[in-house]
Amino acid sequence: MVVKDGRCIARGATEAYGGRHAERVALDSLPSVDAARGATLYTTLEPCSHYGKQPPCVERVLRAGIARCVIALADPNPLVDRQGIAQLQQHGVEVSIGVCRAEAAAWHAPFLNWQRRQRPLLAAKWAQTLDAQLAYDGGEPRWLSNSLSRRYAHWLRQRYDAIMIGAGTALADLPSLTVRDCPPPRDRHPHRIVVDPGARILQCDQERWQALQTTLFSDAAVTLLVYREQYRNRNNKRLDELQQKNHVVLLPIPAAVEAVLPWLLEQLPQALPQERAQTLYCPPIESILLEGGPRLLAWFFQQQLVDVAHVFIAPYIGGGSRHRLSSPRPLIDTLDFQLVGHHAIGDDVLIEYIGHNLATTLLSDGKG
Ligand SMILES: NC(=O)c1ccc[n+]([C@@H]2O[C@H](COP(=O)([O-])OP(=O)(O)OC[C@H]3O[C@@H](n4cnc5c(N)ncnc54)[C@H](OP(=O)(O)O)[C@@H]3O)[C@@H](O)[C@H]2O)c1
């Protein structure tokens, strides 16, 4: 945000991956080169000082004649790491750091987490009944949460780079996993990752297979199908069919079932073949929304990998016992969540938690 004489004269948000940073977007929107001379620039992250996909923001800020820069957070990217701040100060710009630091850290959580831990931020999202069922035992295809909760869930999707589900969910719900029913913009669809070690999707009945082509494997987004390598060499027409689709990436994993998810988490950043990454819109996967089902979610909780939880509670008793977040032992001491917020959404309640480790990581440099 650019403020001059107590008035906001320009605002900007960083464009999609590879595009202009917020500072440049705001300054470029002004009617003349001198319009921001003497103004104050407010940014969530320190203006960058290096050539990446875009030229350094610091150069643009200095060229605009900004007199003061109020920055919420220093940029932990080793290519920046306070050099942007230093350059601004060297050129006489007054710099304040740390204003609204916690809010900015929450907004930039995936980026900060990636820079500091070199692994994607993992957020679990699910809906459950009052008695903690994530689905009905009889398999009744009924939404648990209400339509407003689902609108929020769709909005949430665009905050993450990828959505991950298990094969059980893919086959039961035939989900599209796109961003649809929420306020615009709705043009950023995360990648879809389907974990199917037993290649059950390749063996399901024809009716489901056809339905999956227009939902999970539609060309609305990129879909990564993760299965064990032993199924690759079987003569499977469905694999050939998927291979023809430019937006589907097959990931045959050379590992035993219990090693599939660790392999995936480690290899995911390099998992997209380079030649395809050029033609697909492929930013690095810095954050993943885990949308279930219960078995997949339970594994992430047991491994203490869940950083954020978005939980919708619906006012029903689901009955049954099949679809719960089961664990062979209590996870009382290992799971350390802080409450971020709770909201009534119609008759549903949304509860949001952040893992203590992530909260500490986000604010870890202690300098702003
Ligand atoms: N309420 C909600 O928010 C919500 C969200 C999503 C889904 N659901 C419901 O949940 C039900 C499906 O859930 P589900 O538990 O049966 O299936 P799921 O969690 O969607 O899928 C399990 C899949 O992940 C694999 N998997 C699980 N743990 C693994 C591990 N440790 N390592 C490697 N692979 C692993 C399984 O492999 P194998 O095939 O080899 O066993 C299976 O393919 C559906 O009824 C759906 O409607 C509810």
The ligand as a Tripos MOL2 file, in Angstrom:
@<TRIPOS>MOLECULE
LIG
   48    52     1     0     0
SMALL
NO_CHARGES

@<TRIPOS>ATOM
      1 N1        -15.8610  -35.7040    6.3410 N.am      1 LIG1
      2 C1        -14.8620  -35.3890    5.5710 C.2       1 LIG1
      3 O1        -14.3110  -34.2780    5.6590 O.2       1 LIG1
      4 C2        -14.3590  -36.3950    4.5680 C.ar      1 LIG1
      5 C3        -13.2870  -36.0380    3.7470 C.ar      1 LIG1
      6 C4        -12.8330  -36.9770    2.8300 C.ar      1 LIG1
      7 C5        -13.4360  -38.2150    2.7670 C.ar      1 LIG1
      8 N2        -14.4740  -38.5200    3.5790 N.ar      1 LIG1
      9 C6        -15.0950  -39.8450    3.5220 C.3       1 LIG1
     10 O2        -14.1270  -40.7830    3.9000 O.3       1 LIG1
     11 C7        -14.3910  -42.0300    3.2540 C.3       1 LIG1
     12 C8        -13.1110  -42.5630    2.6170 C.3       1 LIG1
     13 O3        -12.0950  -42.5940    3.5690 O.3       1 LIG1
     14 P1        -11.0600  -43.8160    3.7040 P.3       1 LIG1
     15 O4        -10.4600  -43.6910    5.0430 O.co2     1 LIG1
     16 O5        -11.7600  -45.0720    3.3440 O.co2     1 LIG1
     17 O6        -10.0450  -43.5630    2.5690 O.3       1 LIG1
     18 P2         -8.9850  -42.4090    2.2880 P.3       1 LIG1
     19 O7         -8.3550  -41.9550    3.5270 O.co2     1 LIG1
     20 O8         -9.5700  -41.4280    1.3360 O.co2     1 LIG1
     21 O9         -7.9740  -43.2160    1.4030 O.3       1 LIG1
     22 C9         -7.1490  -44.1050    1.9080 C.3       1 LIG1
     23 C10        -6.1480  -44.3290    0.7610 C.3       1 LIG1
     24 O10        -4.9130  -43.8620    1.1620 O.3       1 LIG1
     25 C11        -4.0440  -44.9560    1.2430 C.3       1 LIG1
     26 N3         -3.3620  -44.8650    2.5040 N.ar      1 LIG1
     27 C12        -3.8940  -44.6710    3.7280 C.ar      1 LIG1
     28 N4         -2.9300  -44.6680    4.6350 N.ar      1 LIG1
     29 C13        -1.7860  -44.8640    3.9800 C.ar      1 LIG1
     30 C14        -0.4380  -44.9540    4.3760 C.ar      1 LIG1
     31 N5         -0.0680  -44.8610    5.6330 N.pl3     1 LIG1
     32 N6          0.4940  -45.1630    3.4420 N.ar      1 LIG1
     33 C15         0.1370  -45.2610    2.1590 C.ar      1 LIG1
     34 N7         -1.1300  -45.1870    1.7250 N.ar      1 LIG1
     35 C16        -2.0650  -44.9940    2.6240 C.ar      1 LIG1
     36 C17        -4.8890  -46.2140    1.1720 C.3       1 LIG1
     37 O11        -4.1610  -47.2160    0.5420 O.3       1 LIG1
     38 P3         -4.7660  -48.6770    0.2250 P.3       1 LIG1
     39 O12        -5.7010  -48.4930   -0.9220 O.co2     1 LIG1
     40 O13        -3.5590  -49.4580   -0.1690 O.co2     1 LIG1
     41 O14        -5.4360  -49.1130    1.4700 O.co2     1 LIG1
     42 C18        -6.0380  -45.7320    0.3560 C.3       1 LIG1
     43 O15        -5.7410  -45.8250   -1.0220 O.3       1 LIG1
     44 C19       -15.4530  -41.7470    2.2340 C.3       1 LIG1
     45 O16       -16.7010  -42.2280    2.7370 O.3       1 LIG1
     46 C20       -15.4950  -40.2480    2.1390 C.3       1 LIG1
     47 O17       -16.7800  -39.7550    1.8280 O.3       1 LIG1
     48 C21       -14.9440  -37.6370    4.4860 C.ar      1 LIG1
@<TRIPOS>BOND
     1     1     2 1
     2     2     3 2
     3     2     4 1
     4     4     5 ar
     5     4    48 ar
     6     5     6 ar
     7     6     7 ar
     8     7     8 ar
     9     8     9 1
    10     8    48 ar
    11     9    10 1
    12     9    46 1
    13    10    11 1
    14    11    12 1
    15    11    44 1
    16    12    13 1
    17    13    14 1
    18    14    15 2
    19    14    16 1
    20    14    17 1
    21    17    18 1
    22    18    19 2
    23    18    20 1
    24    18    21 1
    25    21    22 1
    26    22    23 1
    27    23    24 1
    28    23    42 1
    29    24    25 1
    30    25    26 1
    31    25    36 1
    32    26    27 ar
    33    26    35 ar
    34    27    28 ar
    35    28    29 ar
    36    29    30 ar
    37    29    35 ar
    38    30    31 1
    39    30    32 ar
    40    32    33 ar
    41    33    34 ar
    42    34    35 ar
    43    36    37 1
    44    36    42 1
    45    37    38 1
    46    38    39 2
    47    38    40 1
    48    38    41 1
    49    42    43 1
    50    44    45 1
    51    44    46 1
    52    46    47 1
@<TRIPOS>SUBSTRUCTURE
     1 LIG1         1 GROUP 0 **** ****
